[in-house]
Amino acid sequence: MRTPGDGGDACPGALRLHLADDGPLARVRIPGGVLTTAQTEALAHAAHHLGDGELHLTSRGNVQLRALRTETCGADLATALHTAGLLPSATHERVRNIVASPLSGLDGQGHRDLAPWLHALDTLLCASAPAAHLSGRFLFALDDGRGDMTSLEPDITLVAGPRATATVRIGGTTLTVPADDAPRIAVYAAEAFVAAARNAGADRVWRLADLPGGPEAVRALAREVAHRPDVTATLTDSATVTPTDPAHTTATAIKAKATPTPGAFPGGVSVAVPLGRFTPAQWTAVRHIAARTGLGVRLTPWRGAVLPGATPADLMALAASGLVTEPGSPWTGVTACIGRPGCAKSLADVRSDARTAVHPAHVPAEPPAHVPVQHPAHVPAEPPAHVPAQHPADGQAEPPVHWSGCARRCGRPRGDRVDVVAVVGGYEVTAVRAGKAGRTTSVTGTSSLAATVAAARTGT
């Protein structure tokens, strides 16, 4: 039997490249989506000199570099990433799957700034020999208390609470712990999972839900962690949580927020990336702002970016590059797999069809190559009237739409969504709400596709 992380799952990494139809593909883990200014430059350089020039965002806030084209691309990329601090451990590079509340420490919400937790968890994870055997699918989440990570269905979630408390959620079981201990206890839980998966003697045990024995096996794992002599924790099964329990208070005392809405907020600005693909011009606009603020960039699990310290005036340059800077854009929540020609399994060029389905008047235009993206230093001090300075956490009324080239639906978001799946001769459109798929509408060709998707999204 292969233990988790020993090659049983096919998730690519920065060192384990995937051979796609458009060439080798690398997936670079970005814990918490947090990039320094220097790291944004390193990714731009790697994309330009080794790949197709673009940064492709994943549903976990990671970055994929596609169409790597040199014979030494693997070694060259590894060197560049290591130099930039994006590859701290060759043995653990695929297991650094950590998502985090992207507005933490910026907008005045949440119980704590997650930066210390993020650093501690990543460091402890890379130092753990058993953790190297986690699969590339195992997911950690850091939630500052606003509840924005739940929909991503992580395996282990650290949730900040009031008064230096925290909860570590292991599947459906919650450990209430001192906040400073949470990252260490999360790694203990991951190590216990690796041991449980090995002892189960089964293949394809990549995530907590895959453990033979189901929820009871996960509860047993959580009890094992809680009873360690170096752990101080109160264990609560999620089925018994009441409104007075610390676990419940931590998750709900602050109103749960949806994805950051494009626009400005008191601590920076948020943008959405059409189809999760940063073009060179768009990434240049982002890098210029990050260089000016010195505060880097935060990529989100919803294929967007938060720029700490940016101002409403910066929205003009970002919009000019083709990024979404207003909450009313029809591009908000629209994502897609790579489709043709990058994937041999795809039945359609889903990105092209998705662009066609978005009203042409609202399609973000990429600036011509000879027109430089305006540097933020030259942007007028006040934003244009049509760009509202709106808090980016008000959520979106309509569910996201994900376009897939085949039934595998790679990269689809968790939770409520509209699935648009290519089939021979057309598409199938299905609204998924509360975990249940509704009626599927088959569409031949693309002439009525936009109307069908819009109806599924609004429930009409």
C-alpha positions as CSV (number, residue, x, y, z in Angstrom):
1,M,0.0,0.0,0.0
2,R,1.1,3.5,-0.7
3,T,1.0,5.8,2.3
4,P,-0.6,9.3,1.7
5,G,1.7,11.6,-0.2
6,D,3.9,8.8,-1.5
7,G,2.5,9.2,-5.0
8,G,-0.9,7.8,-4.6
9,D,-2.6,11.1,-5.6
10,A,-1.8,12.8,-8.9
11,C,-1.7,16.4,-7.6
12,P,1.1,18.3,-9.3
13,G,3.6,20.4,-7.4
14,A,6.5,22.7,-8.1
15,L,8.8,19.7,-8.4
16,R,6.4,17.1,-9.6
17,L,5.3,18.5,-12.9
18,H,2.1,17.4,-14.7
19,L,2.4,16.9,-18.5
20,A,-0.7,18.7,-20.0
21,D,-1.5,19.1,-23.6
22,D,0.0,22.6,-23.7
23,G,3.2,21.4,-22.0
24,P,4.4,20.7,-18.4
25,L,2.4,22.3,-15.6
26,A,3.7,23.3,-12.1
27,R,1.5,24.1,-9.1
28,V,3.2,26.4,-6.6
29,R,1.7,26.3,-3.1
30,I,1.2,29.7,-1.6
31,P,0.2,29.2,2.0
32,G,-2.5,31.6,2.9
33,G,-2.2,33.1,-0.5
34,V,0.3,35.5,0.9
35,L,3.1,36.8,-1.4
36,T,5.8,39.3,-0.6
37,T,6.6,42.0,-3.3
38,A,9.8,40.1,-4.2
39,Q,7.8,36.9,-4.6
40,T,5.4,38.6,-7.0
41,E,8.4,39.6,-9.1
42,A,9.8,36.0,-9.0
43,L,6.5,34.5,-10.2
44,A,6.3,37.1,-13.0
45,H,9.8,36.2,-14.1
46,A,9.2,32.5,-14.0
47,A,5.9,32.8,-16.0
48,H,7.5,35.0,-18.6
49,H,10.8,33.1,-19.1
50,L,9.6,29.5,-18.5
51,G,5.9,29.4,-19.2
52,D,3.0,31.0,-21.1
53,G,3.5,34.3,-19.3
54,E,0.3,34.0,-17.2
55,L,-0.4,33.1,-13.6
56,H,-3.3,30.6,-13.3
57,L,-5.1,30.7,-9.9
58,T,-6.5,27.6,-8.2
59,S,-9.5,27.2,-5.9
60,R,-7.0,27.1,-2.9
61,G,-5.2,30.3,-3.7
62,N,-2.3,28.6,-5.2
63,V,-0.6,29.4,-8.6
64,Q,-0.1,27.3,-11.6
65,L,2.4,27.9,-14.3
66,R,1.5,26.4,-17.6
67,A,3.2,25.5,-20.9
68,L,6.7,25.3,-19.3
69,R,8.8,25.2,-22.4
70,T,12.5,24.7,-21.8
71,E,14.3,21.3,-21.4
72,T,15.5,22.4,-18.0
73,C,12.3,24.1,-16.9
74,G,11.9,21.9,-13.8
75,A,15.3,22.6,-12.4
76,D,15.2,26.3,-13.4
77,L,11.8,26.7,-11.8
78,A,12.9,25.0,-8.6
79,T,15.9,27.3,-8.3
80,A,13.9,30.4,-8.9
81,L,11.2,29.4,-6.3
82,H,13.8,28.4,-3.7
83,T,15.6,31.7,-4.1
84,A,12.3,33.6,-3.6
85,G,11.4,31.6,-0.5
86,L,8.5,29.9,-2.3
87,L,10.0,26.4,-2.0
88,P,11.2,26.1,1.7
89,S,11.0,22.3,1.7
90,A,11.5,19.9,-1.3
91,T,10.0,17.0,0.7
92,H,6.9,19.0,1.8
93,E,6.2,21.2,-1.1
94,R,2.9,19.5,-2.1
95,V,1.5,19.4,1.4
96,R,1.6,23.1,2.2
97,N,-2.1,23.5,1.3
98,I,-3.2,26.3,3.7
99,V,-6.0,28.7,3.0
100,A,-6.6,31.7,5.3
101,S,-9.1,34.5,5.7
102,P,-7.8,37.0,3.1
103,L,-9.0,40.1,5.0
104,S,-7.5,39.1,8.3
105,G,-5.8,42.0,10.1
106,L,-7.0,44.5,7.4
107,D,-10.7,45.4,7.8
108,G,-11.2,45.5,11.6
109,Q,-13.1,42.2,11.6
110,G,-12.0,38.9,13.0
111,H,-10.5,38.0,16.4
112,R,-6.9,38.1,15.4
113,D,-4.4,38.7,12.6
114,L,-3.6,35.3,11.2
115,A,0.0,36.0,10.1
116,P,1.6,34.5,13.2
117,W,-0.5,31.4,12.9
118,L,0.3,31.1,9.2
119,H,4.0,31.3,9.7
120,A,3.9,28.8,12.7
121,L,1.8,26.3,10.9
122,D,3.8,26.3,7.7
123,T,7.1,26.0,9.7
124,L,5.8,23.2,11.8
125,L,4.4,21.4,8.9
126,C,7.6,21.5,6.9
127,A,9.5,20.3,10.0
128,S,7.3,17.2,10.5
129,A,8.6,14.0,9.0
130,P,5.2,12.3,9.1
131,A,3.5,15.3,7.5
132,A,5.6,14.7,4.3
133,H,3.3,11.8,3.7
134,L,0.1,13.8,3.5
135,S,-1.5,13.9,0.1
136,G,-1.5,17.0,-2.1
137,R,-5.3,17.2,-1.5
138,F,-5.2,17.5,2.3
139,L,-6.3,21.0,3.3
140,F,-5.7,23.2,6.3
141,A,-7.7,26.4,6.9
142,L,-7.1,29.4,9.1
143,D,-10.2,31.4,10.0
144,D,-9.9,34.6,11.9
145,G,-13.5,34.1,13.3
146,R,-15.6,35.5,10.5
147,G,-16.5,32.1,9.2
148,D,-15.3,32.5,5.6
149,M,-13.4,29.2,5.4
150,T,-16.2,26.8,6.2
151,S,-17.4,26.5,2.6
152,L,-14.0,25.3,1.4
153,E,-14.5,22.1,3.4
154,P,-11.0,21.9,4.9
155,D,-9.8,18.8,6.7
156,I,-8.4,20.8,9.7
157,T,-9.5,24.3,10.5
158,L,-8.0,26.7,13.0
159,V,-10.6,29.2,14.1
160,A,-9.7,32.3,16.2
161,G,-11.8,33.0,19.2
162,P,-12.0,35.8,21.8
163,R,-9.7,36.2,24.7
164,A,-6.7,34.3,23.3
165,T,-8.8,31.1,22.7
166,A,-9.1,29.1,19.5
167,T,-10.7,26.0,18.2
168,V,-9.1,23.3,16.1
169,R,-11.8,21.5,14.0
170,I,-10.9,18.0,13.0
171,G,-13.7,16.9,10.7
172,G,-16.8,17.2,12.8
173,T,-15.0,17.3,16.2
174,T,-13.8,20.5,17.8
175,L,-10.9,21.0,20.3
176,T,-11.0,24.3,22.2
177,V,-7.4,25.2,22.9
178,P,-5.2,28.2,23.8
179,A,-4.7,30.2,20.7
180,D,-0.9,30.0,20.7
181,D,-1.1,26.2,20.7
182,A,-3.5,25.9,17.7
183,P,-0.8,25.5,14.9
184,R,1.1,22.8,16.9
185,I,-2.1,20.9,17.6
186,A,-3.2,21.1,14.0
187,V,0.1,19.4,13.0
188,Y,-0.4,16.7,15.6
189,A,-3.8,16.0,14.0
190,A,-2.3,15.8,10.6
191,E,0.4,13.4,11.9
192,A,-2.3,11.3,13.6
193,F,-4.2,11.1,10.2
194,V,-1.1,9.8,8.4
195,A,-0.8,7.1,11.1
196,A,-4.5,6.2,10.9
197,A,-4.4,6.0,7.1
198,R,-1.4,3.8,7.2
199,N,-2.9,1.5,9.8
200,A,-6.2,1.3,7.8
201,G,-4.3,-0.5,5.1
202,A,-6.5,1.0,2.4
203,D,-5.6,2.9,-0.8
204,R,-6.7,6.4,-1.7
205,V,-7.0,7.6,1.9
206,W,-6.1,11.2,1.0
207,R,-8.4,13.2,3.2
208,L,-10.1,12.8,6.6
209,A,-13.4,11.8,4.9
210,D,-11.6,8.9,3.2
211,L,-10.7,7.2,6.4
212,P,-12.3,3.7,6.7
213,G,-14.8,3.9,9.6
214,G,-16.2,7.3,8.6
215,P,-16.9,10.0,11.2
216,E,-16.3,7.7,14.1
217,A,-12.7,7.1,12.9
218,V,-12.2,10.9,12.7
219,R,-13.6,11.4,16.2
220,A,-11.2,8.7,17.5
221,L,-8.4,10.6,15.8
222,A,-9.4,13.9,17.5
223,R,-9.7,12.2,20.9
224,E,-6.2,10.8,20.4
225,V,-4.9,14.3,19.8
226,A,-6.9,15.8,22.8
227,H,-5.5,13.2,25.2
228,R,-1.8,13.8,24.4
229,P,0.0,14.8,27.6
230,D,1.3,18.0,25.9
231,V,-2.1,19.2,24.8
232,T,-4.6,21.2,26.8
233,A,-7.9,20.9,25.0
234,T,-11.7,20.6,25.6
235,L,-13.2,18.2,23.1
236,T,-16.7,18.8,21.6
237,D,-18.5,16.9,19.0
238,S,-20.1,19.2,16.5
239,A,-23.4,17.5,16.9
240,T,-23.6,18.6,20.5
241,V,-22.5,22.2,20.1
242,T,-24.9,24.7,21.7
243,P,-25.1,28.5,21.3
244,T,-23.1,28.8,24.6
245,D,-20.3,26.6,23.6
246,P,-16.9,28.4,22.8
247,A,-16.8,26.5,19.5
248,H,-20.1,27.9,18.5
249,T,-19.2,31.4,19.6
250,T,-15.9,31.4,17.7
251,A,-17.6,30.5,14.5
252,T,-20.7,32.7,14.7
253,A,-20.0,35.7,17.0
254,I,-18.7,37.5,13.9
255,K,-21.1,37.5,11.0
256,A,-20.0,35.0,8.4
257,K,-18.8,36.7,5.2
258,A,-18.7,35.5,1.6
259,T,-15.9,36.1,-0.8
260,P,-14.2,39.5,-0.8
261,T,-16.2,41.7,-3.1
262,P,-14.3,43.7,-5.7
263,G,-13.7,47.3,-4.6
264,A,-12.0,49.4,-1.9
265,F,-12.2,48.9,1.8
266,P,-10.5,50.6,4.8
267,G,-7.4,48.4,4.7
268,G,-6.8,48.1,0.9
269,V,-8.6,46.9,-2.3
270,S,-9.9,43.6,-3.6
271,V,-10.1,42.5,-7.2
272,A,-11.5,39.5,-9.0
273,V,-9.5,37.8,-11.7
274,P,-11.6,36.9,-14.8
275,L,-11.5,33.1,-15.2
276,G,-8.7,33.0,-12.6
277,R,-6.1,33.9,-15.1
278,F,-3.7,36.8,-14.4
279,T,-2.4,38.1,-17.8
280,P,1.0,39.8,-17.8
281,A,-0.6,43.2,-17.9
282,Q,-2.8,42.5,-15.0
283,W,0.0,41.0,-12.8
284,T,2.1,44.0,-13.7
285,A,-0.6,46.4,-12.4
286,V,-0.8,44.3,-9.2
287,R,3.0,44.2,-8.8
288,H,3.4,48.0,-9.2
289,I,0.9,48.6,-6.4
290,A,2.5,46.0,-4.1
291,A,5.9,47.5,-4.7
292,R,4.6,50.9,-3.7
293,T,2.9,49.8,-0.5
294,G,5.5,47.2,0.4
295,L,2.7,45.0,1.8
296,G,2.6,42.3,-0.9
297,V,-0.5,40.6,-2.3
298,R,-2.9,38.1,-0.9
299,L,-4.4,35.6,-3.4
300,T,-7.8,34.3,-2.4
301,P,-9.4,30.8,-2.8
302,W,-12.0,32.5,-4.9
303,R,-9.6,33.4,-7.7
304,G,-9.1,37.0,-6.6
305,A,-6.5,39.1,-4.9
306,V,-6.4,41.5,-2.0
307,L,-3.9,44.3,-2.0
308,P,-3.2,45.6,1.5
309,G,-2.5,49.3,1.8
310,A,-3.8,50.1,-1.7
311,T,-6.2,53.0,-2.1
312,P,-9.4,53.6,-4.1
313,A,-7.3,55.6,-6.6
314,D,-5.5,52.4,-7.4
315,L,-8.7,50.8,-8.8
316,M,-8.3,52.8,-12.0
317,A,-5.0,51.1,-13.0
318,L,-6.3,47.7,-12.0
319,A,-9.5,48.1,-14.0
320,A,-7.5,49.3,-17.0
321,S,-5.6,46.1,-17.0
322,G,-8.8,44.1,-17.2
323,L,-9.3,43.1,-13.5
324,V,-12.7,43.3,-11.9
325,T,-12.9,46.2,-9.5
326,E,-16.7,46.6,-9.1
327,P,-19.1,44.2,-7.3
328,G,-21.7,44.4,-10.1
329,S,-19.5,42.9,-12.8
330,P,-20.9,39.8,-14.5
331,W,-17.4,38.3,-14.2
332,T,-17.8,38.1,-10.4
333,G,-17.9,34.4,-9.4
334,V,-17.2,33.1,-13.0
335,T,-14.5,30.5,-13.1
336,A,-13.4,27.8,-15.5
337,C,-11.0,24.9,-15.9
338,I,-8.3,25.2,-18.5
339,G,-10.4,23.5,-21.3
340,R,-9.1,23.1,-24.8
341,P,-6.4,23.3,-26.0
342,G,-4.6,22.8,-22.7
343,C,-6.4,19.7,-21.6
344,A,-6.8,16.5,-23.7
345,K,-9.9,15.4,-21.8
346,S,-11.8,18.7,-22.4
347,L,-14.6,18.6,-24.9
348,A,-14.7,22.4,-25.5
349,D,-12.8,25.7,-25.3
350,V,-14.7,26.5,-22.1
351,R,-12.9,29.8,-21.5
352,S,-13.8,31.1,-24.9
353,D,-17.4,30.0,-24.4
354,A,-17.5,31.6,-21.0
355,R,-16.3,34.9,-22.4
356,T,-19.0,34.8,-25.1
357,A,-21.6,34.1,-22.4
358,V,-20.6,37.2,-20.5
359,H,-22.3,40.3,-22.0
360,P,-19.7,41.9,-24.4
361,A,-20.2,45.3,-22.9
362,H,-18.8,44.0,-19.6
363,V,-16.0,41.8,-20.9
364,P,-12.8,43.2,-19.4
365,A,-10.6,44.1,-22.3
366,E,-6.9,43.3,-22.1
367,P,-4.9,46.4,-23.0
368,P,-3.0,46.3,-26.3
369,A,0.6,45.2,-25.9
370,H,1.9,48.6,-26.9
371,V,-0.2,50.4,-24.3
372,P,1.6,50.3,-20.9
373,V,-0.4,49.7,-17.8
374,Q,-0.6,53.0,-15.9
375,H,1.7,53.1,-12.9
376,P,-0.3,53.7,-9.7
377,A,1.9,56.8,-9.0
378,H,0.2,58.5,-11.9
379,V,-3.4,57.6,-10.9
380,P,-5.6,60.6,-9.9
381,A,-6.0,60.8,-6.1
382,E,-9.8,60.2,-6.3
383,P,-11.4,57.2,-8.0
384,P,-13.7,57.7,-10.9
385,A,-17.4,58.1,-9.9
386,H,-18.4,54.7,-11.2
387,V,-15.9,52.8,-9.0
388,P,-17.6,52.6,-5.5
389,A,-15.5,52.5,-2.4
390,Q,-17.2,49.5,-1.0
391,H,-16.3,47.0,1.7
392,P,-15.2,43.8,0.0
393,A,-17.0,41.4,2.3
394,D,-20.6,42.1,1.7
395,G,-20.9,38.9,-0.4
396,Q,-22.6,38.3,-3.7
397,A,-26.2,37.6,-4.2
398,E,-25.8,35.0,-7.0
399,P,-23.9,31.7,-6.7
400,P,-20.6,31.3,-8.6
401,V,-20.6,29.7,-12.0
402,H,-17.9,27.1,-13.0
403,W,-17.3,26.1,-16.6
404,S,-15.9,22.6,-17.0
405,G,-14.6,20.9,-20.1
406,C,-15.6,17.4,-19.0
407,A,-17.4,15.6,-16.2
408,R,-14.4,15.7,-13.9
409,R,-15.2,19.4,-13.3
410,C,-11.6,20.3,-12.2
411,G,-11.3,23.4,-10.0
412,R,-15.0,23.7,-9.3
413,P,-15.8,25.7,-6.1
414,R,-17.4,24.1,-3.0
415,G,-20.9,24.9,-1.8
416,D,-23.6,26.5,-3.9
417,R,-22.8,27.0,-7.5
418,V,-23.9,26.6,-11.1
419,D,-22.0,23.8,-13.0
420,V,-21.7,24.3,-16.8
421,V,-20.2,21.1,-18.1
422,A,-19.2,20.5,-21.7
423,V,-20.7,17.4,-23.3
424,V,-20.6,16.2,-26.9
425,G,-22.6,18.7,-28.9
426,G,-23.1,21.3,-26.2
427,Y,-23.3,21.8,-22.4
428,E,-25.2,20.7,-19.4
429,V,-26.2,23.4,-16.9
430,T,-27.0,22.4,-13.3
431,A,-27.6,24.6,-10.2
432,V,-26.3,23.1,-7.0
433,R,-27.8,24.5,-3.8
434,A,-27.5,23.2,-0.2
435,G,-25.4,20.3,-1.5
436,K,-28.1,19.1,-3.8
437,A,-28.1,19.2,-7.6
438,G,-31.2,20.6,-9.3
439,R,-32.6,19.9,-12.7
440,T,-30.0,19.7,-15.5
441,T,-30.7,21.6,-18.6
442,S,-29.1,20.4,-21.8
443,V,-28.0,23.1,-24.3
444,T,-27.1,22.3,-27.9
445,G,-24.5,24.7,-29.3
446,T,-23.9,28.0,-27.6
447,S,-26.6,30.4,-28.9
448,S,-28.9,30.0,-25.8
449,L,-26.1,29.2,-23.4
450,A,-25.8,32.6,-21.8
451,A,-29.6,32.8,-21.0
452,T,-29.6,29.3,-19.6
453,V,-26.7,30.0,-17.3
454,A,-28.2,33.3,-16.1
455,A,-31.5,31.6,-15.4
456,A,-29.8,28.9,-13.4
457,R,-27.8,31.5,-11.4
458,T,-30.8,33.5,-10.5
459,G,-33.1,30.6,-9.9
460,T,-35.6,31.7,-12.5
